[in-house]
Amino acid sequence: IAYGNIVLDLRNRTVRIDSILYRNFPEKQFQLLTILVTHEGETVSRRQLLRKLWKKQVRDKNLDVLASRLRHRLGNVGGHLIGSVRGRGYQLLHSVPCPIVI
């Protein structure tokens, strides 16, 4: 799947942002990024994310920690693309959507 300059390879669990390839994503981080990419810049509510990422009830803080770790993993190139919408949820920040299926 792709959104702008972000390309996810679901089979190999890799992420390419511009020319940088990221490998070995932890499962939950990859799932979070996949959800945000498939929502193409829309805000995904905390409640939706918690339900999709964890089958059991967990604290909201788990989601915040997960988003923080994802930002850290993507570093300077992609970390700024994960936006939080105070009191609502998270969204992928990117201005040029380009839907492509791989």
Residue pairs with C-beta under 8 A, 6 or more apart in sequence:
1 7
1 8
1 10
1 34
1 37
1 38
1 99
1 100
1 101
1 102
2 8
2 37
2 98
2 99
2 100
2 101
2 102
3 37
3 40
3 41
3 92
3 94
3 97
3 98
3 99
4 94
4 95
4 96
4 97
4 98
5 17
5 18
5 94
5 96
6 15
6 16
6 17
6 37
6 78
6 81
6 92
6 94
7 15
7 16
7 17
7 100
7 102
8 14
8 15
8 30
8 33
8 34
8 37
8 102
9 15
9 16
9 102
10 34
10 102
12 23
13 23
13 24
13 25
13 27
13 30
14 21
14 22
14 23
14 25
15 21
15 22
15 25
15 30
15 33
15 74
15 78
16 22
17 74
17 77
17 78
17 81
18 77
20 77
20 78
22 73
22 74
22 78
25 33
25 73
26 69
28 53
28 66
29 66
29 69
29 70
29 73
31 52
31 53
32 49
32 53
32 66
32 67
32 70
32 90
33 70
33 82
35 44
35 49
35 52
35 53
36 44
36 82
36 90
36 91
36 92
37 92
39 91
39 92
40 92
40 97
40 99
41 91
41 92
41 93
41 94
41 97
42 91
43 85
43 88
43 89
43 90
43 91
44 89
44 90
44 91
45 88
45 89
46 60
46 63
46 88
46 89
46 90
47 89
48 89
49 63
49 89
49 90
50 58
50 60
50 62
50 63
53 63
53 66
54 62
63 90
67 82
67 84
67 90
70 79
70 82
71 79
71 80
71 82
72 79
73 79
74 81
74 82
80 93
81 92
81 93
81 94
82 90
82 92
82 93
83 90
83 91
83 92
83 93
84 90
85 91
